Amino acid sequence: MKKLYWIGALSIITAAIFWALDGVFLRPHLYAMPAALVVFWEHALGFIALSPFFLAARKELKLISGKQWGAVFWIVLFGGAIGTYFITQALFLTQFKSISVVMLLQKLQPIFAIVLAIIFLREKFGGKFYAWAALAIIGGYLITFPNFVPDFHTGEQLMLAALYSLIAAFSFGSSTTFGKYAVRTINYKLLAALRFGLTAALIFLVVMYLRVLAFPPAAEQWLILLIVVFTSGAASMFLYYYGLKKVTASQSSLYELAFPVSAVILDYIINRNLLNWSQMLGAVILVYAVYKVTKLQPIYKNIIGVVEKGAGMGVKLGFKTANLDPALAAELTTGIYMVKTKISDKTYQALLHYGYNSLQDKITLELLIKDLNEDLYGREVEIEIEYKIREVKKFKNPDAAIETISRDYKVLQNS
């Protein structure tokens, strides 16, 4: 479990560093190309690189539900097309003289992601979120406007670049939210291939409308595009989706902070660009506020219900679970949670599963209670949710389920 966690963390950090390298060193070499054309070739070549994974997993396409396809298309539209286009435009507008500003503003992504979770997933956060979010916005302001005052006459068009960067941050943040939803049940290799293939198809319509496809990249630009594919493009997205399978949402947001930090360092090393004192102050405020946001947990409502008779699947797997009506968790996002369970004035540590049970082919709400093996049918339990451990997984066979539940139970035993 610990090994898989660190592999996932390292995957996300590596992807984040590649993204920073892209903006500081690679994308400037593509400045002469229209932004839409850069996005098209980046995704078209990326899909070619990922096509073996697509072909190997193509049979799984028929297993993707309507809601999952909706998440995929959101990822394609915002994370692939809109986000990549506007971050490229933002970098082009600065003429690569204020790269750190554009990169740092990307770290408002978790703010947008949580706002979307509040709106669409009905998660609730306390007043601390809004306080840290406000502080992050203040940090973003200081980064954008050196010496605190907007310069409406800047030749770098920094204000427009900042706006484009914020649009990209929203796009990538929302894409991350829906990506975490999609990767629960969709093969991460297939998801990465779909993202690049469908984005290339969408952007192809844009470049045809703009009539820029007739201007092929020069030899050096082809080389840079290929390097992008195998570093910050398809390779990074592959690593990122792989990492999302291994770590929690808040942990992934924390590891993504490697992106702005490495961007500022690389921007200075490669381009000798350095933020002034007020921008440095804003960067510290922004990164710290976002760090605090990523540590926040949603406020969960206690679940109270009566244990029902289940299908006996838990006993067959070697784990006796208590089954409840899934409707009791209607306001909860699916996942595996660490919880405290109160039964007859006694409190026990437990794991709660809420979501699709692939072995039973239905949504279930189940408790695995530490140090309790007695019959609970018909008894009332009160569940206080502490934090989310991981997303729900889809199992091909009982052995795979036993292996994963055994790892989860070790976490419970050590709690």
NORCOR-V687186 format. One record per backbone hydrogen bond with DSSP energy under -0.5 kcal/mol. NH is the residue of the N-H (numbers start at 1). CO is the residue of the C=O. If there is no record, write none. Layout:
[[NH,CO] [NH,CO]]
This chain:
[[5,1] [6,2] [7,3] [8,4] [9,5] [10,6] [11,7] [12,8] [13,9] [14,10] [15,11] [16,12] [17,13] [18,14] [19,15] [20,16] [21,17] [22,18] [23,19] [24,20] [25,21] [26,21] [27,22] [29,26] [30,27] [31,28] [33,30] [38,34] [39,35] [40,36] [41,37] [42,38] [43,39] [44,40] [45,41] [46,42] [47,43] [48,44] [49,45] [50,46] [51,47] [51,48] [53,50] [54,50] [55,51] [56,52] [57,53] [58,54] [58,55] [60,57] [61,58] [62,59] [63,60] [64,61] [69,65] [70,66] [71,67] [72,68] [73,69] [74,70] [75,71] [76,72] [77,73] [78,74] [79,74] [79,75] [80,75] [81,76] [82,77] [83,78] [84,80] [85,81] [86,82] [87,83] [88,84] [89,85] [90,86] [91,87] [92,88] [93,89] [94,90] [95,92] [96,91] [97,94] [102,98] [103,99] [104,100] [105,101] [106,102] [106,103] [107,104] [108,105] [109,106] [111,108] [112,108] [113,109] [114,110] [115,111] [116,112] [117,113] [118,114] [119,115] [120,116] [121,116] [121,117] [123,117] [129,126] [130,126] [131,127] [132,128] [133,129] [134,130] [135,131] [136,132] [137,133] [138,134] [139,135] [140,136] [141,137] [142,138] [143,139] [144,140] [145,141] [146,144] [148,145] [149,146] [152,150] [154,151] [157,154] [161,157] [162,158] [163,159] [164,160] [165,161] [166,162] [167,163] [168,164] [169,165] [170,166] [171,167] [172,168] [173,169] [174,170] [175,171] [176,172] [177,173] [178,174] [179,175] [180,176] [181,177] [182,178] [183,179] [184,181] [185,182] [186,182] [191,187] [192,188] [193,189] [194,190] [195,191] [196,192] [197,193] [198,194] [199,195] [200,196] [201,197] [202,198] [203,199] [204,200] [205,201] [205,202] [206,202] [207,203] [208,204] [209,205] [210,206] [211,207] [212,207] [213,207] [215,212] [216,214] [222,218] [223,219] [224,220] [225,221] [226,222] [227,223] [228,224] [229,225] [230,226] [231,228] [233,228] [235,229] [236,231] [237,233] [238,234] [239,235] [240,236] [241,237] [242,238] [243,239] [244,240] [245,241] [245,242] [246,243] [247,243] [252,248] [253,249] [254,250] [255,251] [256,252] [257,254] [258,255] [259,256] [261,257] [262,258] [263,259] [264,260] [265,261] [266,262] [267,263] [268,264] [269,265] [270,266] [271,266] [271,267] [272,268] [273,267] [280,276] [281,277] [282,278] [283,279] [284,280] [285,281] [286,282] [287,283] [288,284] [289,285] [290,286] [291,287] [292,288] [293,289] [294,290] [295,291] [296,293] [299,124] [300,298] [303,383] [304,302] [305,381] [307,379] [308,323] [316,312] [317,313] [318,314] [318,315] [319,314] [321,319] [322,367] [323,308] [323,321] [324,365] [328,325] [329,326] [330,327] [332,329] [335,354] [336,390] [337,335] [337,352] [338,387] [339,337] [339,350] [340,384] [341,348] [342,382] [343,341] [343,346] [346,343] [348,341] [350,339] [351,368] [352,337] [353,366] [354,335] [354,352] [355,364] [357,362] [358,356] [360,357] [361,357] [362,357] [364,355] [365,324] [366,353] [367,322] [368,351] [369,367] [370,349] [372,369] [378,307] [379,376] [381,305] [382,342] [383,303] [384,340] [384,382] [385,383] [386,338] [387,338] [389,336] [390,336] [395,393] [401,397] [402,398] [403,399] [404,400] [405,401] [406,402] [407,403] [408,404] [409,405] [410,406] [411,407] [412,408] [413,409] [414,410] [415,412]]
